[in-house]
Amino acid sequence: MTGPIWLTSAPRAGHFLVPEAGSMHWFGILFAFIGAGLILGALTYVSLLIGVLIHFMIILMSGPLVDRVLARRGRRSA
């Protein structure tokens, strides 16, 4: 064994690329990348959706408090 283990052990273990299965291998890689991209896109979309929803809930719940502060400020200036 003169080279790295990953170069010397693969042929002995029988890990040869079959020429007939080469195109299917690349289709699998392509579909794996597409699937991973779609999953990451869906996670990003859901995270943004939940973040926007939580922010709007906070804004709606703090509405009466903001109204009271603005009402007091309006009385002082008049």
N, C-alpha and C positions, 0 to 999 in steps of 0.2 A: 504494500500500500504506500504509494508515493504521493498521491494527491489528497485533496480533501475528501472526507468520508462521503459527502453527498455526490461526488463525481465517480467514486470508485465502487460504491455499494449498489447503485441503481441497476447497472446491467446484470449483476449477479443475482439481484432480487427478482429479475424478470420484469422490470418496469420499462418496457419498450413501447414507443408510440406505434400504434397500428395505422398504416397509411389509409385504410378504408375508414377508420373512425376519426381521422383528423378534422374533417369538416364539422362533424357533430361535436367535437371537442370545442371548436371555436364558437359554434352556435350556443353551446352551454355557457361559455364564458360571456358571450354577448348578452344572453338572457339574464345571467346572474347580475351583470352590471346594470341592466335596465331595471331589474327587480329591486336591487339595492337602492338605486336612484329614486324609484317610486316610493319605497319605504321611507327614505330620508325626507322626501318631499311631503309625504303624508304626516310624518312626525312634526315637521316644521309648520305645516298648515294648522294642525291641531294645537300646537303650542301657541301660535299667534292668536288663534281663535279663543283659547282659554284666557290668554293674557288680556285681550281686548274686552272680553266678557267681564272679567274681574275688575278691570279699570272702570268700566261703565257702571258696574254695581256699586263701586265705591263712590263714584260721582253722584249717582242717584240717591244713595243713602246720606251723603253729606249735603244734599240740596237744602233741607230745612235749616241746618246750621249756618250755611252761607247766607241764606235769606235773613236770618236773625242778625248776623253781623252787618249786613248791608243796611238793614232797617235801622239799627242803632247809629250807624255812620251817617245815614240820611237825616236823622233827627238832630244830630250835633251841628251839622252845617247849616241847618235852617234857622 
